[in-house]
Amino acid sequence: MTRLQSTTYGHTQASPLCLILYAAAAWFFALTWFLQKEPWVSVVLALAGFVMLVVAASFQRLTVEDEGEHLLIHFGPLPLFRKRVRYADIREVETGRTTFFDGWGIHWSPWGGWLWNVWGYDCVVIRLEKRVLRVGTDDPQGLAEFLRSRIALAR
């Protein structure tokens, strides 16, 4: 069954940027080992390494999937950050592009509202009643088509 015939959607995009964060965590842990005679420095480095591990595991991939009445957007594999958007609240959907200055992760961007992106510049712009949400994806056409079909059903 093709995606256009399907009533559900699920797509995951991986990010190679997490490899840099995993490498940074390894570096902090190695420094902790070599500087273990300096207790405060070791504690700070170990904490920094732990934070890098958590961030890397949290932003390793971005999954966008249908949850019946909602679109679920979540990072993982450590599921600390997730967002649900009701299809009935979506006013308009279009494909778009982010810029290098928009960056990656989760944050508000003065160039286009809230951004949830893990890698690349392709995105889907979701216009809600009073805000804009841009969701990064390597399947912008598929996600936009799915959302258009769901908001048509929700109205």
LOTIFI-671638 format. One record per atom (N, C-alpha, C): residue number from 1; atom name; x, y negated, z negated. Coordinates in Angstrom, 1 decimal. Each point is the difference from the previous one (the first is absolute). Layout:
# LOTIFI-671638
> nr_atom_X_Y_Z
> NUM_CA_X_Y_Z
...
//
This chain:
# LOTIFI-671638
> nr_atom_X_Y_Z
> 1_N_0.9_1.2_0.0
> 1_CA_-0.9_-1.2_0.0
> 1_C_0.9_-1.2_0.0
> 2_N_-0.2_-1.0_0.9
> 2_CA_0.8_-1.2_0.0
> 2_C_-0.5_-1.0_-1.1
> 3_N_0.8_-0.9_-0.3
> 3_CA_-0.3_-1.0_-1.0
> 3_C_-1.3_-0.8_0.4
> 4_N_-0.2_-0.3_1.2
> 4_CA_-1.2_-0.8_0.4
> 4_C_-1.3_0.8_-0.3
> 5_N_0.1_1.3_0.1
> 5_CA_-1.2_0.8_-0.3
> 5_C_-0.1_0.3_-1.5
> 6_N_1.0_-0.2_-0.8
> 6_CA_0.0_0.3_-1.4
> 6_C_-0.7_-1.2_-0.8
> 7_N_-0.6_0.4_-1.1
> 7_CA_-0.6_-1.0_-0.8
> 7_C_0.9_-0.4_-1.2
> 8_N_1.2_0.6_-0.1
> 8_CA_0.9_-0.3_-1.0
> 8_C_1.3_-0.5_0.6
> 9_N_0.9_-0.5_-0.9
> 9_CA_1.3_-0.5_0.5
> 9_C_1.0_0.3_-1.2
> 10_N_1.1_0.4_0.4
> 10_CA_1.1_0.1_-0.9
> 10_C_1.3_-0.1_0.7
> 11_N_0.9_-0.9_-0.4
> 11_CA_1.3_-0.2_0.6
> 11_C_1.0_-0.4_-1.0
> 12_N_1.2_0.6_0.1
> 12_CA_1.1_-0.4_-0.9
> 12_C_1.2_-0.5_0.8
> 13_N_0.6_-1.1_-0.4
> 13_CA_1.2_-0.5_0.6
> 13_C_1.1_0.0_-1.0
> 14_N_1.2_0.6_0.4
> 14_CA_1.1_0.1_-0.9
> 14_C_0.9_-1.2_0.2
> 15_N_0.8_-0.3_-1.0
> 15_CA_1.0_-1.2_0.1
> 15_C_1.4_0.5_-0.3
> 16_N_0.9_-0.3_0.9
> 16_CA_1.4_0.3_-0.3
> 16_C_0.6_-1.0_-1.0
> 17_N_-0.6_-1.0_-0.3
> 17_CA_0.5_-1.0_-1.0
> 17_C_0.2_0.6_-1.4
> 18_N_-0.8_1.0_-0.3
> 18_CA_0.1_0.7_-1.3
> 18_C_1.4_0.6_-0.2
> 19_N_0.6_0.4_1.1
> 19_CA_1.3_0.6_-0.1
> 19_C_1.1_-1.0_-0.6
> 20_N_-0.2_-1.2_0.4
> 20_CA_0.9_-1.1_-0.6
> 20_C_-0.3_-0.1_-1.5
> 21_N_-1.2_0.1_-0.4
> 21_CA_-0.3_-0.1_-1.5
> 21_C_0.5_1.3_-0.7
> 22_N_-0.2_1.2_0.6
> 22_CA_0.6_1.2_-0.6
> 22_C_1.5_-0.1_-0.1
> 23_N_0.6_-0.5_1.0
> 23_CA_1.5_-0.2_-0.1
> 23_C_0.4_-1.0_-1.1
> 24_N_-0.8_-1.1_-0.1
> 24_CA_0.3_-1.0_-1.1
> 24_C_-0.2_0.7_-1.3
> 25_N_-1.0_0.8_-0.2
> 25_CA_-0.2_0.7_-1.3
> 25_C_1.2_0.9_-0.3
> 26_N_0.5_0.7_1.0
> 26_CA_1.1_0.9_-0.2
> 26_C_1.3_-0.8_-0.4
> 27_N_0.1_-1.2_0.7
> 27_CA_1.1_-0.8_-0.3
> 27_C_0.0_-0.5_-1.5
> 28_N_-1.2_-0.5_-0.4
> 28_CA_-0.2_-0.4_-1.4
> 28_C_0.3_1.1_-1.0
> 29_N_-0.5_1.3_0.3
> 29_CA_0.3_1.1_-0.9
> 29_C_1.5_0.3_0.0
> 30_N_0.7_-0.1_1.1
> 30_CA_1.4_0.3_0.1
> 30_C_0.8_-1.0_-0.8
> 31_N_-0.4_-1.3_0.1
> 31_CA_0.6_-1.1_-0.8
> 31_C_-0.2_0.3_-1.5
> 32_N_-1.2_0.4_-0.3
> 32_CA_-0.4_0.4_-1.4
> 32_C_1.0_1.0_-0.6
> 33_N_0.3_1.0_0.8
> 33_CA_1.0_1.0_-0.4
> 33_C_1.4_-0.5_-0.2
> 34_N_0.4_-0.8_1.0
> 34_CA_1.4_-0.5_-0.1
> 34_C_0.2_-1.1_-1.1
> 35_N_-1.1_-0.7_-0.3
> 35_CA_0.1_-1.1_-1.0
> 35_C_-0.7_0.4_-1.3
> 36_N_0.0_1.3_-0.4
> 36_CA_-0.7_0.5_-1.2
> 36_C_0.7_-0.5_-1.2
> 37_N_1.2_-0.5_0.0
> 37_CA_0.6_-0.6_-1.2
> 37_C_-0.5_-1.4_-0.3
> 38_N_-0.7_-0.6_0.9
> 38_CA_-0.7_-1.2_-0.3
> 38_C_-1.5_0.2_-0.1
> 39_N_-0.5_0.2_-1.3
> 39_CA_-1.3_0.5_-0.2
> 39_C_-1.1_-0.9_0.6
> 40_N_0.1_-1.3_-0.2
> 40_CA_-1.1_-0.9_0.6
> 40_C_0.0_0.0_1.5
> 41_N_1.2_0.0_0.6
> 41_CA_0.1_0.0_1.4
> 41_C_-0.6_1.3_0.6
> 42_N_0.3_1.1_-0.7
> 42_CA_-0.5_1.3_0.4
> 42_C_-1.5_0.1_-0.1
> 43_N_-0.6_-0.6_-1.0
> 43_CA_-1.5_0.0_-0.2
> 43_C_-0.6_-0.8_1.1
> 44_N_0.5_-1.2_0.3
> 44_CA_-0.5_-0.8_1.0
> 44_C_0.1_0.7_1.4
> 45_N_1.1_0.6_0.3
> 45_CA_0.2_0.7_1.3
> 45_C_-0.9_1.2_0.1
> 46_N_-0.2_0.7_-1.1
> 46_CA_-0.9_1.2_0.0
> 46_C_-1.5_-0.5_0.3
> 47_N_-0.3_-1.0_-0.7
> 47_CA_-1.4_-0.6_0.2
> 47_C_-0.2_-0.5_1.4
> 48_N_1.0_-0.6_0.6
> 48_CA_-0.1_-0.5_1.4
> 48_C_-0.1_1.2_0.9
> 49_N_0.8_1.1_-0.3
> 49_CA_-0.1_1.2_0.9
> 49_C_-1.4_0.6_-0.1
> 50_N_-0.6_0.0_-1.2
> 50_CA_-1.3_0.6_-0.2
> 50_C_-1.1_-0.8_0.8
> 51_N_0.1_-1.3_-0.1
> 51_CA_-0.9_-0.9_0.7
> 51_C_0.1_0.2_1.5
> 52_N_1.2_0.1_0.5
> 52_CA_0.2_0.3_1.4
> 52_C_-0.6_1.3_0.5
> 53_N_0.1_1.0_-0.9
> 53_CA_-0.6_1.3_0.3
> 53_C_-1.5_-0.1_0.1
> 54_N_-0.6_-0.7_-1.0
> 54_CA_-1.5_-0.2_0.0
> 54_C_-0.4_-0.8_1.2
> 55_N_0.7_-1.1_0.3
> 55_CA_-0.4_-0.8_1.2
> 55_C_0.1_0.8_1.3
> 56_N_1.1_0.8_0.1
> 56_CA_0.2_0.8_1.2
> 56_C_-1.1_1.0_0.2
> 57_N_-0.3_0.7_-1.1
> 57_CA_-1.1_1.0_0.1
> 57_C_-1.3_-0.6_0.2
> 58_N_-0.2_-1.2_-0.5
> 58_CA_-1.3_-0.7_0.2
> 58_C_-0.2_-0.5_1.4
> 59_N_1.0_-0.4_0.7
> 59_CA_-0.1_-0.6_1.3
> 59_C_0.7_0.8_1.1
> 60_N_0.0_1.3_-0.1
> 60_CA_0.6_0.9_1.0
> 60_C_-0.9_0.2_1.2
> 61_N_-1.3_-0.1_-0.2
> 61_CA_-1.0_0.1_1.1
> 61_C_-1.3_-0.7_-0.4
> 62_N_-0.7_-0.4_1.1
> 62_CA_-1.3_-0.6_-0.1
> 62_C_-1.1_0.8_0.7
> 63_N_-1.0_0.4_-0.8
> 63_CA_-1.1_0.8_0.5
> 63_C_-1.3_-0.8_0.1
> 64_N_-0.6_0.1_1.1
> 64_CA_-1.3_-0.7_0.2
> 64_C_-1.0_1.1_0.3
> 65_N_-1.1_0.1_-0.8
> 65_CA_-1.0_1.1_0.2
> 65_C_-1.4_-0.4_-0.3
> 66_N_-0.9_0.7_0.6
> 66_CA_-1.4_-0.2_-0.2
> 66_C_-0.4_0.7_-1.3
> 67_N_-0.9_-0.7_-0.8
> 67_CA_-0.5_0.6_-1.2
> 67_C_-1.5_-0.2_0.0
> 68_N_-0.7_0.2_1.1
> 68_CA_-1.4_-0.1_0.1
> 68_C_-0.5_-1.4_0.2
> 69_N_-0.2_-0.7_-1.1
> 69_CA_-0.5_-1.4_0.0
> 69_C_1.2_-1.0_-0.1
> 70_N_1.2_0.5_-0.2
> 70_CA_1.2_-0.8_-0.2
> 70_C_1.1_0.4_0.9
> 71_N_0.9_-1.0_0.3
> 71_CA_1.3_0.3_0.6
> 71_C_1.0_0.0_-1.2
> 72_N_0.8_1.1_-0.1
> 72_CA_1.0_0.1_-1.1
> 72_C_1.3_-0.3_0.6
> 73_N_0.8_-0.9_-0.6
> 73_CA_1.3_-0.4_0.4
> 73_C_0.9_0.3_-1.2
> 74_N_1.0_0.9_0.2
> 74_CA_0.9_0.2_-1.2
> 74_C_1.4_0.4_0.5
> 75_N_0.9_-0.4_-0.9
> 75_CA_1.4_0.3_0.2
> 75_C_0.3_1.3_-0.7
> 76_N_1.1_0.6_0.3
> 76_CA_0.3_1.3_-0.7
> 76_C_1.4_0.4_0.3
> 77_N_0.4_1.2_-0.5
> 77_CA_-0.8_1.0_-0.6
> 77_C_-0.3_-0.3_-1.5
> 78_N_0.6_-0.9_-0.6
> 78_CA_-0.3_-0.4_-1.4
> 78_C_-1.2_-1.0_0.2
> 79_N_-1.2_0.3_-0.4
> 79_CA_-1.2_-0.8_0.4
> 79_C_-0.3_-1.1_-1.0
> 80_N_0.9_-0.9_-0.1
> 80_CA_-0.2_-1.2_-0.9
> 80_C_-0.8_-1.1_0.6
> 81_N_0.0_-0.1_1.3
> 81_CA_-0.6_-1.1_0.6
> 81_C_-1.1_0.5_1.0
> 82_N_-1.2_-0.4_-0.2
> 82_CA_-1.1_0.4_0.9
> 82_C_-1.1_-1.1_0.1
> 83_N_-0.7_0.0_1.1
> 83_CA_-1.1_-1.0_0.2
> 83_C_-1.1_0.7_0.7
> 84_N_-1.2_-0.3_-0.4
> 84_CA_-1.2_0.5_0.7
> 84_C_-0.7_-1.3_0.6
> 85_N_-0.5_0.2_1.3
> 85_CA_-0.7_-1.1_0.6
> 85_C_-1.3_0.7_0.5
> 86_N_-1.1_-0.6_-0.4
> 86_CA_-1.3_0.5_0.4
> 86_C_-0.3_-0.4_1.5
> 87_N_-0.4_0.9_0.8
> 87_CA_-0.3_-0.3_1.4
> 87_C_-1.0_-1.1_0.1
> 88_N_-1.0_0.0_-0.9
> 88_CA_-1.1_-1.0_0.1
> 88_C_0.6_-1.4_-0.2
> 89_N_1.2_-0.2_-0.7
> 89_CA_0.5_-1.3_-0.2
> 89_C_0.9_-0.5_1.1
> 90_N_0.3_0.9_1.0
> 90_CA_0.8_-0.4_1.1
> 90_C_-0.8_-0.8_1.1
> 91_N_0.5_-1.2_0.3
> 91_CA_-0.7_-0.8_1.0
> 91_C_0.5_0.2_1.4
> 92_N_1.3_0.1_0.1
> 92_CA_0.7_0.1_1.3
> 92_C_1.3_0.8_-0.1
> 93_N_0.4_0.6_1.1
> 93_CA_1.2_0.8_0.0
> 93_C_0.7_-0.3_1.4
> 94_N_1.3_-0.2_-0.1
> 94_CA_0.8_-0.1_1.2
> 94_C_1.4_0.5_-0.2
> 95_N_0.7_0.4_1.1
> 95_CA_1.4_0.3_-0.2
> 95_C_0.8_-1.2_0.0
> 96_N_1.2_0.0_-0.6
> 96_CA_0.8_-1.1_-0.2
> 96_C_1.5_0.4_-0.2
> 97_N_0.8_-1.0_-0.2
> 97_CA_1.4_0.2_-0.3
> 97_C_0.4_-0.8_-1.1
> 98_N_0.9_0.5_-0.9
> 98_CA_0.6_-0.8_-1.0
> 98_C_1.4_-0.4_0.5
> 99_N_0.6_-0.8_-0.8
> 99_CA_1.4_-0.5_0.3
> 99_C_1.0_0.5_-1.0
> 100_N_1.2_-0.2_0.3
> 100_CA_1.1_0.3_-0.9
> 100_C_-0.2_-0.7_-1.3
> 101_N_-0.5_-1.3_0.1
> 101_CA_-0.2_-0.8_-1.2
> 101_C_-1.1_0.5_-0.9
> 102_N_-1.0_0.7_0.6
> 102_CA_-1.0_0.6_-0.8
> 102_C_0.5_1.1_-0.9
> 103_N_1.0_0.7_0.5
> 103_CA_0.6_1.0_-0.8
> 103_C_-0.8_1.3_-0.1
> 104_N_0.3_0.8_-1.1
> 104_CA_-0.7_1.3_-0.2
> 104_C_-0.4_0.0_-1.4
> 105_N_-0.8_1.0_-0.4
> 105_CA_-0.5_0.1_-1.3
> 105_C_-1.4_-0.5_-0.2
> 106_N_-0.3_-0.4_-1.2
> 106_CA_-1.4_-0.6_-0.2
> 106_C_0.3_-1.4_-0.5
> 107_N_-0.6_-1.0_0.7
> 107_CA_0.1_-1.4_-0.5
> 107_C_-0.9_-0.9_0.9
> 108_N_-0.2_-1.2_-0.5
> 108_CA_-0.8_-1.0_0.7
> 108_C_1.0_-0.7_0.9
> 109_N_-0.5_-0.2_1.2
> 109_CA_0.9_-0.7_1.0
> 109_C_-0.8_-1.3_0.5
> 110_N_0.7_-1.1_0.0
> 110_CA_-0.7_-1.2_0.4
> 110_C_-0.3_0.0_1.5
> 111_N_0.5_1.0_0.7
> 111_CA_-0.2_0.1_1.5
> 111_C_-1.2_0.9_0.3
> 112_N_-0.7_0.5_-1.0
> 112_CA_-1.1_0.9_0.4
> 112_C_-0.6_0.8_-1.2
> 113_N_0.0_-0.5_-1.2
> 113_CA_-0.7_0.7_-1.1
> 113_C_0.8_1.1_-0.6
> 114_N_-0.7_1.0_-0.6
> 114_CA_0.7_1.1_-0.7
> 114_C_0.6_1.0_1.1
> 115_N_1.2_0.5_-0.3
> 115_CA_0.7_0.9_0.9
> 115_C_0.3_1.3_-0.8
> 116_N_-0.3_1.1_0.6
> 116_CA_0.3_1.3_-0.5
> 116_C_0.8_0.7_1.2
> 117_N_1.3_0.1_-0.1
> 117_CA_0.8_0.5_1.1
> 117_C_1.2_0.7_-0.5
> 118_N_0.4_1.1_0.6
> 118_CA_1.1_0.8_-0.4
> 118_C_1.2_0.0_1.0
> 119_N_-0.4_-0.3_1.3
> 119_CA_1.1_0.0_1.0
> 119_C_-0.6_-0.5_1.3
> 120_N_0.8_-0.7_0.8
> 120_CA_-0.4_-0.5_1.3
> 120_C_-0.8_-1.3_-0.1
> 121_N_-0.5_-0.4_1.2
> 121_CA_-0.7_-1.2_0.1
> 121_C_-1.4_0.1_0.5
> 122_N_-0.4_1.2_0.5
> 122_CA_-1.4_0.1_0.4
> 122_C_-0.9_0.1_-1.2
> 123_N_-1.2_-0.6_0.1
> 123_CA_-0.9_0.0_-1.1
> 123_C_-1.5_-0.1_0.5
> 124_N_-0.9_0.3_-0.9
> 124_CA_-1.4_-0.3_0.3
> 124_C_-0.5_-1.1_-0.9
> 125_N_-0.5_-1.0_0.5
> 125_CA_-0.5_-1.2_-0.7
> 125_C_-1.5_0.3_-0.4
> 126_N_-0.3_0.1_-1.3
> 126_CA_-1.3_0.2_-0.5
> 126_C_-0.5_-1.2_-0.6
> 127_N_-1.0_-0.6_0.6
> 127_CA_-0.6_-1.3_-0.5
> 127_C_-1.2_0.4_-0.9
> 128_N_0.1_-0.4_-1.3
> 128_CA_-1.1_0.2_-0.9
> 128_C_-0.7_-1.3_-0.2
> 129_N_-1.0_-0.1_-0.9
> 129_CA_-0.8_-1.2_-0.2
> 129_C_0.9_-1.2_-0.3
> 130_N_0.9_0.1_-1.0
> 130_CA_0.8_-1.2_-0.4
> 130_C_1.5_0.2_0.1
> 131_N_0.4_1.1_0.6
> 131_CA_1.5_0.3_0.0
> 131_C_0.3_0.8_1.2
> 132_N_1.3_0.1_0.3
> 132_CA_0.5_0.8_1.1
> 132_C_1.0_1.0_-0.6
> 133_N_-0.1_1.2_0.5
> 133_CA_0.9_1.1_-0.4
> 133_C_0.7_0.5_1.3
> 134_N_1.3_0.0_0.0
> 134_CA_0.7_0.6_1.1
> 134_C_0.7_1.3_-0.4
> 135_N_-0.3_1.1_0.7
> 135_CA_0.5_1.3_-0.4
> 135_C_0.9_0.5_1.1
> 136_N_1.3_0.2_-0.4
> 136_CA_1.0_0.4_1.0
> 136_C_-0.3_1.5_0.3
> 137_N_0.3_0.3_1.3
> 137_CA_-0.3_1.3_0.5
> 137_C_0.8_0.2_1.3
> 138_N_0.4_1.3_0.3
> 138_CA_0.5_0.3_1.3
> 138_C_-1.1_0.6_0.9
> 139_N_-1.2_-0.2_-0.4
> 139_CA_-1.2_0.4_0.8
> 139_C_-1.1_-1.1_0.0
> 140_N_0.4_-1.2_0.4
> 140_CA_-0.9_-1.1_-0.1
> 140_C_-1.3_0.2_0.8
> 141_N_0.1_0.5_1.2
> 141_CA_-1.2_0.2_0.9
> 141_C_-0.9_1.0_-0.7
> 142_N_0.5_1.1_-0.4
> 142_CA_-0.8_1.0_-0.6
> 142_C_-0.7_-0.4_-1.3
> 143_N_0.7_-0.7_-0.9
> 143_CA_-0.6_-0.6_-1.2
> 143_C_-1.1_-1.0_0.3
> 144_N_0.3_-0.9_0.9
> 144_CA_-0.9_-1.1_0.4
> 144_C_-1.3_0.6_0.6
> 145_N_0.1_1.0_0.9
> 145_CA_-1.1_0.6_0.6
> 145_C_-0.9_0.8_-1.1
> 146_N_0.7_0.7_-0.9
> 146_CA_-0.7_0.6_-1.1
> 146_C_-0.8_-1.0_-0.8
> 147_N_0.7_-1.1_-0.4
> 147_CA_-0.7_-1.0_-0.9
> 147_C_-1.1_-0.6_0.7
> 148_N_0.1_-0.3_1.3
> 148_CA_-1.1_-0.6_0.7
> 148_C_-1.2_1.0_0.0
> 149_N_0.2_1.3_0.2
> 149_CA_-1.1_0.9_0.0
> 149_C_-0.6_0.1_-1.4
> 150_N_0.8_-0.1_-1.0
> 150_CA_-0.5_0.1_-1.4
> 150_C_-0.8_-1.3_-0.4
> 151_N_0.5_-1.1_0.4
> 151_CA_-0.8_-1.2_-0.4
> 151_C_-1.3_-0.2_0.8
> 152_N_0.0_0.6_1.2
> 152_CA_-1.3_0.0_0.8
> 152_C_-1.0_0.9_-0.8
> 153_N_0.5_1.1_-0.5
> 153_CA_-0.9_0.9_-0.8
> 153_C_-0.5_-0.6_-1.3
> 154_N_0.9_-0.8_-0.6
> 154_CA_-0.3_-0.6_-1.3
> 154_C_-1.0_-1.1_0.0
> 155_N_-0.2_-0.6_1.2
> 155_CA_-0.9_-1.1_0.1
> 155_C_-1.4_0.4_0.3
//
